[in-house]
Amino acid sequence: MAPVHAPPTGFRARLFSLLGLCFVLIMVALDQTVVGTALPTVVAELHGFDLYAWVGTSYLLTSVITVPIFGRLGDEYGRKNFILVAIVLFTLASMLCGLSQSMLQLVLARALQGIGGGMLVATTFASVPDLFPDPHERLRWQVLFSSSFGLANAIGPSLGGFLTEYAGWRWVFYVNLPVGLVSLWFVWRYLPRIRHSEHPPGKLDWLGAALLALALGSVQLLVEWLPQHRALGQLLTPGVVAVVATAGLLWWEKRCPHPILPLDMFRHASLAPLFALSLVMGFCMFAIMYYAPLMFQGGFGLSPNQAGLLITPFVVCITVGSILNGRIVTRLPKPNLILYVGFVFFALSAFGLTQTVVSTGHPLLVATMMSGGIGVGLLLPNLTIFAQETAPRTQLGIATAMLQSTRMIGGMLGTALIGTFVSHHYASGVADALQAAQAGQWTRALQDPQILVNPDSAAKFIAQAGSAAAPLLQAAREVLVEAIHGGQYVVLAMMLVALFLVTRVPDIKLKRRSVTKPVAPAAQGAE
């Protein structure tokens, strides 16, 4: 049995331990923010708009599967070794993404990257309360955590746009390599091994993990196939598999001694609404992060660099909101009130995106994105803090992992469903617009939105269509903007669900908690 250690108590020990986690967070956050900006250009070069959503959802799907597995393993064995392995895997997968020669290769590399990302999410976030058991102290130290996240978010979209425009989109993945090496050294050198359970590790629920993967994968496949007008038998297959796998998962998890999904957490009066709210916010957040850049580039005709600059306020203000939250929430007699404030800010952003057109001034676009970022910064950190305050210490990792998993499932569904909605409405809208303009012969050329983000494809179309090309391309851009607006109205509808869930979160009290004495005093520091 691994020894149970207390967190380090000295300033230097805590600082360097947290720095190690900060570099891990920078790597993951940097990857998420640069990819969204570069994605329209990636699709244009590799020619696979039908796999546009899969670049994001393949990462999220494998992450969702691995997060609960390694959340459980981290509780049982300690988190340090898993963080080290995950950094290596994530870094190598980033290199494979950059080397991809087709959209299918990129999707597979992103799936591998998602495994490493899921391991990091499951272990890194749960390591923070390991180091700082007192929530008041944790929120003060978390400014450093939030600042590193903000650094990655601040430079991510602009860096993604700059690299895509001047160095090529492959460098948005290669940029992870130096960050990965630095994070590997810090974590190996300074992060202590901490294990809360005094009992021997239990057996991992491999059957539950397999059923979870089968259920989520089938749902994802069904969502992707729906707009493709496939045969009824093909659509029924993943639908039936998803239902059977979900039923089998629920049946097995009730009987498994060490379930991968502890179902009692979903019945917990405080945890259940937090998990549901995390899922809804994941849906809404990723629907904005992946499709706002497409609207700016494909709909408004902006360059990747310009689109990155417009997305930057969103991700920067996530950090601003998080820092403000850390200073405010512990002073509130009812910390739940901050959830309502975050909801208002995010809902205003989602509504603003439904009203933006090509003539909308950039200052207004920046204000819209800032509002959304502040809303996320006031919502997501509190979901984590509230869940960690509610869950037992021996289930801290799995509770944190479940919160991250539900957010990723929401992001996976949001990216896929909004992508399906946008693709369907764009294709039908272009066909109708061209038919009205008596230019139906160009329907096939314009039904793929990549022509709006690929200068070479646009130039080829202009050479073929001549003087008719400019108004037809403009009509296609307007249709794409309308399709993305429709997707954002779906986000607004989901925000009404989020408001209901906010009202269901019981009042949380942030209690002070002292640091426990070490059971085994040996090797508290770096190993």
C-alpha positions as CSV (number, residue, x, y, z in Angstrom):
1,M,0.0,0.0,0.0
2,A,1.3,3.5,-0.9
3,P,2.0,5.8,2.0
4,V,-0.5,8.6,2.8
5,H,1.2,12.0,2.9
6,A,0.1,15.4,3.9
7,P,0.5,18.4,1.6
8,P,3.7,20.4,1.8
9,T,3.5,23.2,4.3
10,G,6.4,25.5,3.3
11,F,6.0,28.4,1.0
12,R,8.7,27.3,-1.4
13,A,7.4,23.7,-1.5
14,R,3.8,24.9,-2.3
15,L,4.9,27.4,-4.8
16,F,7.0,25.0,-6.9
17,S,4.4,22.3,-6.6
18,L,1.8,24.6,-7.9
19,L,4.1,25.9,-10.7
20,G,4.4,22.3,-11.9
21,L,0.6,22.1,-12.2
22,C,0.5,25.5,-13.8
23,F,2.7,24.5,-16.7
24,V,0.5,21.4,-17.2
25,L,-2.5,23.7,-17.3
26,I,-0.8,26.1,-19.7
27,M,-0.2,23.2,-22.1
28,V,-3.8,21.9,-22.1
29,A,-5.3,25.4,-22.3
30,L,-3.0,26.5,-25.0
31,D,-3.9,23.5,-27.1
32,Q,-7.6,24.2,-26.7
33,T,-7.4,27.9,-27.6
34,V,-5.1,27.7,-30.6
35,V,-6.9,24.8,-32.3
36,G,-10.3,26.6,-32.5
37,T,-8.8,29.6,-34.4
38,A,-6.7,27.4,-36.7
39,L,-9.4,24.9,-37.5
40,P,-11.1,26.6,-40.5
41,T,-7.7,26.8,-42.2
42,V,-6.9,23.2,-41.3
43,V,-10.1,21.9,-42.9
44,A,-9.5,24.1,-46.0
45,E,-6.0,22.6,-46.5
46,L,-6.8,18.9,-45.7
47,H,-10.2,19.0,-47.5
48,G,-12.6,17.4,-45.0
49,F,-15.4,19.7,-43.7
50,D,-17.5,16.7,-42.9
51,L,-14.9,15.9,-40.2
52,Y,-14.8,19.5,-38.9
53,A,-16.6,18.7,-35.7
54,W,-14.7,15.5,-35.2
55,V,-11.4,17.4,-34.7
56,G,-12.9,18.7,-31.5
57,T,-15.3,15.8,-30.5
58,S,-12.7,13.0,-31.0
59,Y,-10.5,14.8,-28.4
60,L,-13.5,15.3,-26.1
61,L,-14.8,11.8,-26.5
62,T,-11.5,10.1,-25.5
63,S,-11.0,12.7,-22.7
64,V,-14.5,12.0,-21.3
65,I,-13.7,8.2,-21.2
66,T,-10.3,8.6,-19.5
67,V,-11.2,11.3,-17.0
68,P,-13.3,9.1,-14.6
69,I,-10.8,6.2,-15.0
70,F,-7.8,8.3,-13.9
71,G,-9.9,10.3,-11.4
72,R,-10.5,6.9,-9.6
73,L,-6.9,5.8,-10.1
74,G,-5.6,9.0,-8.7
75,D,-7.7,8.6,-5.5
76,E,-6.4,5.0,-5.2
77,Y,-2.7,5.3,-6.0
78,G,-1.9,9.0,-5.9
79,R,-1.8,11.4,-8.8
80,K,1.9,12.2,-9.6
81,N,2.8,9.2,-11.7
82,F,-0.3,9.6,-13.8
83,I,0.4,13.3,-14.5
84,L,4.0,12.4,-15.7
85,V,2.7,9.7,-18.1
86,A,-0.1,12.0,-19.3
87,I,2.4,14.8,-20.1
88,V,4.5,12.5,-22.3
89,L,1.4,11.1,-24.1
90,F,-0.1,14.5,-24.7
91,T,3.2,16.0,-26.0
92,L,3.8,13.0,-28.4
93,A,0.2,13.2,-29.7
94,S,0.6,16.9,-30.3
95,M,3.6,16.1,-32.6
96,L,1.4,13.6,-34.4
97,C,-1.3,16.2,-34.9
98,G,1.2,18.5,-36.6
99,L,2.5,15.7,-38.8
100,S,-1.0,14.7,-40.0
101,Q,-1.5,14.5,-43.8
102,S,-5.3,14.0,-43.9
103,M,-8.3,14.9,-41.7
104,L,-8.7,11.3,-40.7
105,Q,-5.1,11.2,-39.4
106,L,-5.7,14.5,-37.6
107,V,-8.9,13.2,-36.0
108,L,-7.1,10.0,-34.8
109,A,-4.1,12.0,-33.4
110,R,-6.5,14.3,-31.6
111,A,-8.2,11.2,-30.1
112,L,-4.8,10.1,-28.8
113,Q,-4.2,13.6,-27.5
114,G,-7.5,13.5,-25.7
115,I,-6.5,10.4,-23.8
116,G,-3.5,12.4,-22.4
117,G,-5.7,15.4,-21.9
118,G,-8.2,13.4,-20.0
119,M,-5.5,12.0,-17.7
120,L,-4.2,15.5,-17.1
121,V,-7.7,17.0,-16.3
122,A,-8.5,14.1,-14.0
123,T,-5.3,14.5,-12.0
124,T,-4.2,18.1,-12.2
125,F,-7.4,19.8,-10.9
126,A,-7.8,17.2,-8.1
127,S,-4.1,17.9,-7.1
128,V,-5.0,21.5,-6.1
129,P,-7.2,20.6,-3.1
130,D,-4.5,18.0,-2.2
131,L,-2.0,20.8,-1.8
132,F,-4.5,23.3,-0.3
133,P,-7.2,21.6,1.7
134,D,-8.6,24.9,3.1
135,P,-10.8,26.5,0.4
136,H,-10.0,30.0,1.5
137,E,-6.3,29.4,1.2
138,R,-6.9,27.5,-2.0
139,L,-8.7,30.4,-3.6
140,R,-5.8,32.8,-2.7
141,W,-3.2,30.4,-4.2
142,Q,-5.4,29.7,-7.2
143,V,-4.7,33.2,-8.5
144,L,-1.4,31.7,-9.7
145,F,-3.3,28.8,-11.3
146,S,-5.8,31.2,-12.9
147,S,-3.0,33.5,-14.1
148,S,-1.2,30.7,-15.9
149,F,-4.6,29.7,-17.4
150,G,-5.1,33.3,-18.4
151,L,-1.6,33.5,-20.0
152,A,-2.4,30.5,-22.2
153,N,-5.8,31.9,-23.0
154,A,-4.4,35.4,-23.7
155,I,-1.9,34.3,-26.2
156,G,-3.7,31.2,-27.5
157,P,-6.2,32.6,-30.1
158,S,-3.8,35.3,-31.3
159,L,-0.9,32.8,-31.4
160,G,-3.1,30.3,-33.2
161,G,-4.1,32.9,-35.8
162,F,-0.5,34.2,-36.2
163,L,1.1,30.8,-36.6
164,T,-1.7,29.7,-39.0
165,E,-1.3,32.7,-41.2
166,Y,2.5,33.1,-41.2
167,A,4.1,29.7,-40.2
168,G,1.4,27.2,-41.1
169,W,-1.3,25.5,-39.0
170,R,0.9,22.6,-38.0
171,W,2.8,24.9,-35.6
172,V,-0.3,25.3,-33.5
173,F,0.4,21.7,-32.4
174,Y,4.2,21.9,-32.3
175,V,4.0,24.8,-29.8
176,N,3.0,22.2,-27.2
177,L,6.4,20.5,-27.4
178,P,8.5,23.0,-25.4
179,V,5.7,23.6,-22.9
180,G,5.4,19.8,-22.4
181,L,9.1,19.4,-21.6
182,V,9.1,22.3,-19.1
183,S,5.9,20.9,-17.3
184,L,7.4,17.4,-17.2
185,W,10.5,18.6,-15.4
186,F,8.6,20.7,-12.9
187,V,6.1,18.0,-12.0
188,W,8.8,15.3,-11.7
189,R,11.1,17.5,-9.6
190,Y,8.7,19.2,-7.2
191,L,5.1,17.7,-7.0
192,P,4.8,15.5,-3.9
193,R,3.1,12.1,-3.9
194,I,-0.1,12.5,-1.9
195,R,-2.6,9.6,-1.3
196,H,-5.7,10.0,0.8
197,S,-7.0,6.5,1.2
198,E,-5.5,4.3,3.9
199,H,-6.9,1.2,2.3
200,P,-5.3,-0.9,-0.4
201,P,-6.3,0.2,-3.9
202,G,-9.4,-1.5,-5.3
203,K,-9.8,-3.1,-8.7
204,L,-10.5,-0.8,-11.6
205,D,-14.0,-1.1,-13.2
206,W,-12.8,-2.0,-16.7
207,L,-16.2,-3.2,-17.8
208,G,-17.8,0.0,-16.7
209,A,-15.2,2.0,-18.7
210,A,-15.8,-0.1,-21.8
211,L,-19.6,0.4,-21.5
212,L,-19.1,4.1,-21.0
213,A,-16.9,4.3,-24.1
214,L,-19.4,2.4,-26.2
215,A,-22.4,4.5,-25.1
216,L,-20.7,7.8,-25.7
217,G,-19.1,6.7,-29.0
218,S,-22.5,5.5,-30.3
219,V,-24.2,8.7,-29.4
220,Q,-21.4,10.7,-31.1
221,L,-21.7,8.6,-34.3
222,L,-25.5,8.9,-34.3
223,V,-25.3,12.7,-34.1
224,E,-22.8,12.8,-36.9
225,W,-24.9,10.6,-39.2
226,L,-28.2,12.3,-38.7
227,P,-27.7,15.2,-41.1
228,Q,-26.2,12.8,-43.8
229,H,-29.5,11.3,-44.6
230,R,-28.3,7.7,-44.0
231,A,-30.5,4.7,-44.3
232,L,-32.8,4.0,-41.3
233,G,-30.9,0.8,-40.5
234,Q,-27.6,2.6,-40.3
235,L,-29.1,5.2,-38.0
236,L,-30.8,2.6,-35.8
237,T,-27.6,0.7,-35.2
238,P,-25.7,3.3,-33.2
239,G,-29.0,4.4,-31.5
240,V,-29.7,0.9,-30.3
241,V,-26.1,0.3,-29.2
242,A,-26.2,3.6,-27.2
243,V,-29.4,2.6,-25.4
244,V,-28.2,-0.9,-24.6
245,A,-24.8,0.2,-23.5
246,T,-26.3,2.9,-21.3
247,A,-28.7,0.4,-19.7
248,G,-25.9,-2.1,-19.2
249,L,-23.7,0.6,-17.7
250,L,-26.4,1.7,-15.2
251,W,-27.1,-2.0,-14.3
252,W,-23.4,-2.9,-13.8
253,E,-22.5,0.3,-11.9
254,K,-25.1,-0.5,-9.2
255,R,-23.5,-3.9,-8.6
256,C,-19.8,-3.1,-9.1
257,P,-17.9,-2.8,-5.8
258,H,-15.6,0.0,-7.2
259,P,-17.7,1.6,-10.0
260,I,-16.1,3.9,-12.5
261,L,-19.2,6.1,-12.2
262,P,-20.4,6.2,-8.6
263,L,-24.1,6.6,-9.2
264,D,-24.8,7.8,-5.7
265,M,-23.0,11.0,-6.6
266,F,-25.7,11.7,-9.2
267,R,-28.3,11.3,-6.5
268,H,-26.5,13.6,-4.1
269,A,-28.6,16.7,-3.5
270,S,-25.6,19.1,-3.9
271,L,-23.5,17.3,-6.4
272,A,-26.2,16.3,-8.9
273,P,-27.2,19.9,-10.0
274,L,-23.5,20.8,-10.2
275,F,-22.8,17.9,-12.6
276,A,-25.8,18.9,-14.7
277,L,-24.8,22.5,-14.7
278,S,-21.3,21.6,-15.8
279,L,-22.7,19.6,-18.7
280,V,-24.9,22.4,-19.9
281,M,-22.0,25.0,-19.6
282,G,-19.7,22.7,-21.5
283,F,-22.2,22.5,-24.3
284,C,-22.6,26.3,-24.5
285,M,-18.9,27.2,-24.0
286,F,-17.6,24.8,-26.7
287,A,-20.4,25.8,-29.1
288,I,-19.0,29.4,-28.9
289,M,-15.3,28.5,-28.9
290,Y,-15.5,26.4,-32.1
291,Y,-18.1,28.2,-34.2
292,A,-17.4,31.9,-33.4
293,P,-14.0,31.7,-35.2
294,L,-15.8,30.0,-38.2
295,M,-18.3,32.9,-38.3
296,F,-15.5,35.5,-38.1
297,Q,-13.4,33.9,-40.9
298,G,-16.0,32.2,-43.1
299,G,-18.9,34.6,-42.6
300,F,-17.2,37.9,-42.1
301,G,-14.1,37.2,-44.3
302,L,-11.5,38.0,-41.6
303,S,-8.1,36.4,-41.6
304,P,-7.1,33.8,-39.0
305,N,-5.0,36.4,-37.2
306,Q,-7.9,38.9,-37.1
307,A,-10.3,36.2,-35.9
308,G,-7.8,35.1,-33.2
309,L,-7.7,38.7,-31.9
310,L,-11.5,38.8,-31.6
311,I,-11.6,35.4,-29.7
312,T,-8.8,36.5,-27.3
313,P,-11.1,38.7,-25.1
314,F,-13.3,35.7,-24.5
315,V,-10.5,33.4,-23.1
316,V,-8.7,36.2,-21.4
317,C,-11.8,37.2,-19.5
318,I,-12.3,33.7,-18.3
319,T,-9.2,34.3,-16.2
320,V,-10.3,37.8,-15.2
321,G,-13.6,36.4,-14.0
322,S,-11.9,33.6,-12.1
323,I,-9.6,36.0,-10.3
324,L,-12.5,38.3,-9.4
325,N,-14.4,35.3,-8.2
326,G,-11.5,34.2,-5.9
327,R,-11.6,37.6,-4.3
328,I,-15.4,37.9,-4.0
329,V,-16.9,34.4,-3.3
330,T,-15.3,33.8,0.1
331,R,-16.7,37.2,1.3
332,L,-20.3,36.4,0.3
333,P,-22.6,35.1,3.0
334,K,-24.3,33.1,0.1
335,P,-21.6,32.0,-2.4
336,N,-24.3,30.7,-4.7
337,L,-25.2,34.2,-5.7
338,I,-22.1,34.4,-7.9
339,L,-23.5,31.7,-10.1
340,Y,-26.4,34.0,-11.1
341,V,-24.0,36.8,-11.9
342,G,-22.0,34.4,-14.1
343,F,-25.1,33.2,-15.9
344,V,-26.2,36.8,-16.8
345,F,-22.8,37.6,-18.3
346,F,-22.6,34.5,-20.4
347,A,-26.3,34.7,-21.6
348,L,-25.6,38.3,-22.7
349,S,-22.7,37.1,-24.8
350,A,-24.7,34.3,-26.4
351,F,-27.4,36.7,-27.3
352,G,-24.9,39.2,-28.6
353,L,-23.5,36.6,-31.0
354,T,-26.9,36.0,-32.5
355,Q,-27.1,39.7,-33.5
356,T,-23.6,40.2,-35.0
357,V,-23.3,40.8,-38.7
358,V,-20.3,41.7,-40.9
359,S,-21.0,45.4,-40.3
360,T,-20.9,45.0,-36.5
361,G,-18.1,47.1,-35.1
362,H,-15.1,45.2,-33.6
363,P,-15.4,47.0,-30.2
364,L,-18.9,45.6,-29.8
365,L,-17.7,42.1,-30.8
366,V,-14.9,42.4,-28.2
367,A,-17.4,43.5,-25.5
368,T,-19.6,40.5,-26.4
369,M,-16.7,38.1,-26.1
370,M,-15.5,39.7,-22.9
371,S,-19.0,39.2,-21.3
372,G,-18.9,35.5,-22.2
373,G,-15.5,35.0,-20.8
374,I,-16.3,36.7,-17.5
375,G,-19.5,34.6,-17.2
376,V,-17.5,31.4,-17.6
377,G,-14.9,32.6,-15.1
378,L,-17.6,33.2,-12.5
379,L,-19.3,29.9,-13.2
380,L,-16.8,27.1,-13.8
381,P,-14.4,27.6,-10.9
382,N,-17.3,27.7,-8.4
383,L,-18.6,24.4,-9.7
384,T,-15.3,22.9,-8.9
385,I,-15.0,24.5,-5.5
386,F,-18.5,23.6,-4.5
387,A,-18.1,20.0,-5.6
388,Q,-14.8,19.6,-3.7
389,E,-16.4,21.0,-0.6
390,T,-19.3,18.6,-0.8
391,A,-17.6,15.3,-1.8
392,P,-15.8,13.1,0.8
393,R,-12.0,13.5,0.9
394,T,-11.5,9.9,-0.3
395,Q,-13.6,10.6,-3.3
396,L,-12.2,14.0,-4.1
397,G,-10.5,12.9,-7.3
398,I,-13.5,11.0,-8.7
399,A,-15.9,13.9,-7.8
400,T,-13.6,16.4,-9.6
401,A,-13.2,14.0,-12.5
402,M,-17.0,13.6,-12.8
403,L,-17.4,17.4,-12.9
404,Q,-14.8,17.7,-15.7
405,S,-16.3,14.7,-17.5
406,T,-19.8,16.2,-17.6
407,R,-18.3,19.4,-18.9
408,M,-16.5,17.5,-21.6
409,I,-19.6,15.5,-22.5
410,G,-21.5,18.7,-22.8
411,G,-18.7,20.1,-25.0
412,M,-18.7,17.0,-27.2
413,L,-22.5,17.2,-27.6
414,G,-22.4,21.0,-28.1
415,T,-19.7,20.8,-30.8
416,A,-21.4,17.9,-32.6
417,L,-25.0,19.1,-32.4
418,I,-24.2,22.7,-33.3
419,G,-22.0,21.4,-36.1
420,T,-24.8,19.3,-37.4
421,F,-27.2,22.2,-37.2
422,V,-24.8,24.6,-38.9
423,S,-23.9,22.1,-41.7
424,H,-27.5,21.3,-42.5
425,H,-28.8,24.8,-42.5
426,Y,-25.8,26.1,-44.5
427,A,-26.2,23.4,-47.2
428,S,-30.0,24.0,-47.5
429,G,-29.6,27.8,-47.3
430,V,-27.0,27.9,-50.1
431,A,-29.1,25.7,-52.3
432,D,-32.2,28.0,-51.8
433,A,-30.1,31.2,-52.3
434,L,-28.6,29.9,-55.5
435,Q,-31.9,28.7,-56.8
436,A,-33.4,32.1,-56.2
437,A,-30.5,33.7,-58.0
438,Q,-30.9,31.2,-60.9
439,A,-27.4,30.0,-60.3
440,G,-28.1,26.5,-59.3
441,Q,-25.2,25.2,-61.4
442,W,-22.8,26.5,-58.7
443,T,-24.6,24.7,-55.8
444,R,-22.1,21.9,-55.5
445,A,-19.1,24.3,-55.5
446,L,-20.5,26.4,-52.7
447,Q,-22.1,23.8,-50.5
448,D,-18.8,23.1,-48.7
449,P,-18.1,26.1,-46.4
450,Q,-14.3,25.5,-46.8
451,I,-14.5,27.6,-49.9
452,L,-15.1,30.6,-47.6
453,V,-11.9,30.1,-45.6
454,N,-9.6,28.8,-48.3
455,P,-8.2,31.6,-50.5
456,D,-7.1,29.1,-53.1
457,S,-10.5,27.5,-53.4
458,A,-12.1,30.9,-53.6
459,A,-9.7,32.0,-56.3
460,K,-10.5,28.9,-58.3
461,F,-14.2,29.5,-58.0
462,I,-13.8,33.2,-59.0
463,A,-11.8,32.1,-62.1
464,Q,-14.7,29.7,-63.0
465,A,-17.7,31.9,-62.2
466,G,-16.2,35.2,-63.4
467,S,-18.2,38.3,-62.5
468,A,-21.0,36.3,-60.9
469,A,-18.5,34.9,-58.2
470,A,-18.5,37.9,-55.9
471,P,-22.2,38.1,-55.2
472,L,-22.5,34.3,-54.9
473,L,-19.7,34.1,-52.4
474,Q,-21.3,37.0,-50.4
475,A,-24.6,35.1,-50.4
476,A,-22.8,32.0,-49.1
477,R,-21.2,34.1,-46.4
478,E,-24.6,35.5,-45.3
479,V,-26.1,32.0,-45.2
480,L,-23.2,30.7,-43.0
481,V,-23.7,33.6,-40.6
482,E,-27.4,32.9,-40.4
483,A,-26.7,29.2,-39.8
484,I,-24.2,30.0,-36.9
485,H,-26.8,32.5,-35.5
486,G,-29.3,29.7,-35.4
487,G,-26.7,27.6,-33.5
488,Q,-26.3,30.4,-31.0
489,Y,-30.0,30.5,-30.4
490,V,-29.8,26.9,-29.4
491,V,-27.1,28.0,-26.9
492,L,-29.5,30.6,-25.5
493,A,-32.2,27.9,-25.1
494,M,-29.6,25.8,-23.2
495,M,-28.9,28.8,-21.0
496,L,-32.5,28.7,-19.8
497,V,-31.8,25.1,-18.6
498,A,-28.7,26.4,-16.9
499,L,-30.7,29.0,-15.0
500,F,-33.1,26.4,-13.8
501,L,-30.1,24.3,-12.6
502,V,-28.5,27.3,-10.8
503,T,-31.7,27.6,-8.7
504,R,-31.4,23.9,-7.8
505,V,-27.9,24.2,-6.3
506,P,-28.2,24.0,-2.5
507,D,-26.6,26.8,-0.5
508,I,-22.9,26.0,-0.1
509,K,-20.8,27.2,2.9
510,L,-17.0,27.5,2.3
511,K,-15.7,26.1,5.6
512,R,-12.1,26.5,6.7
513,R,-10.2,23.3,6.9
514,S,-6.8,22.7,8.6
515,V,-4.0,20.8,7.0
516,T,-3.8,17.2,8.3
517,K,-0.6,15.8,9.8
518,P,1.3,13.3,7.7
519,V,0.7,9.6,8.4
520,A,4.1,8.8,6.9
521,P,6.5,11.7,7.2
522,A,9.1,10.3,4.7
523,A,9.6,11.9,1.3
524,Q,7.1,14.7,1.4
525,G,8.9,16.8,-1.1
526,A,10.3,16.1,-4.5
527,E,11.4,12.6,-5.4
